[in-house]
Amino acid sequence: MIEAIKKTTDKPIRYVLDTHHHGDHAYGNDVFGKAGASIVAQSNCARLLRVNGPKEFSEAGRGPTGRKDVAASKLKVPNVVFDDKLVLDDGTQRVEFLFAGHAHTAGDAFAYLPKQKLLCTGDACVNGAYNFMGHSDSASWIRVLERLQQLDVKMVCPGHGPVAGKDLLERQKDYFVELRRQVKKGIDAGQEVEDIIKGIDMPWYKEWTGVTPAGDNVKHVYAELTGRSPPRTWWKISASTRARHLRRTRPAGRSHGGSSSRT
């Protein structure tokens, strides 16, 4: 990726934003750090990488299913940390790093370029069947997307899937609104979670993504709405699940997991 960037500009890469702490968005930090970049992250993301990151990073590169590129690298934690907002403005270009609340994770950060009306969302907004809800708060996620809709945006660069217009924010929000509505309806009818999964009816979602909503997502919302278990945390999810998520979301053509925004 660094070589690709060099083909478009001779300026140095000074900052890299970790949109959240998951490996496919943060485990390439060391590559960019060696190139001279500072690693930026929201404070919750930085804490998760600092406290739980070493163990998770080691597990991601271990064993026959481990990532060889991760095993050959090392974890670099963010060295520029912000709480709600960090602005970089050189008088010509402006980028705003924003925190809008707990969505995909507790430390989701967004890169907003007001001049270009471009929003980079990380996995808080994806274009396709890429939603992993294991560390999410679905009710708060909806509110975060509503806040993002207040920005003057023409183009959304999602965490996974093709670039789209601002309407992608609404589509992503609709998924969680509808999922919560249908799961609650099943709970109110006394259904068990497996029956609720079978009864989920969201044809527009299948038209968008090509698949039906993931059973794990239904289970996560069910747990939230019934209070039967707290939201799962990344370090409590099995190593096999983490590895599967990393393989599924690994961007093509990268030798290291990368972050969603660079400047």
Secondary structure, DSSP 8 states (H G I E B T S, - for coil): -HHHHHTT-SS---EEE-SSSSHHHHTTHHHHHHTT-EEEEEHHHHHHHHHTHHHHHHHHT-STTS-HHHHTS-----SEEESSEEEEE-SS-EEEEE--SSSSSTT--EEEETTTTEEEEETTS-SSS----TT--HHHHHHHHHHHTTS--SEEEESSS--B-THHHHHHHHHHHHHHHHHHHHHHTT--HHHHHHH---HHHHHHHSS---HHHHHHHHHHHHTSS----GGGS-HHHHHHHHHHH--TT-SS---SEE-
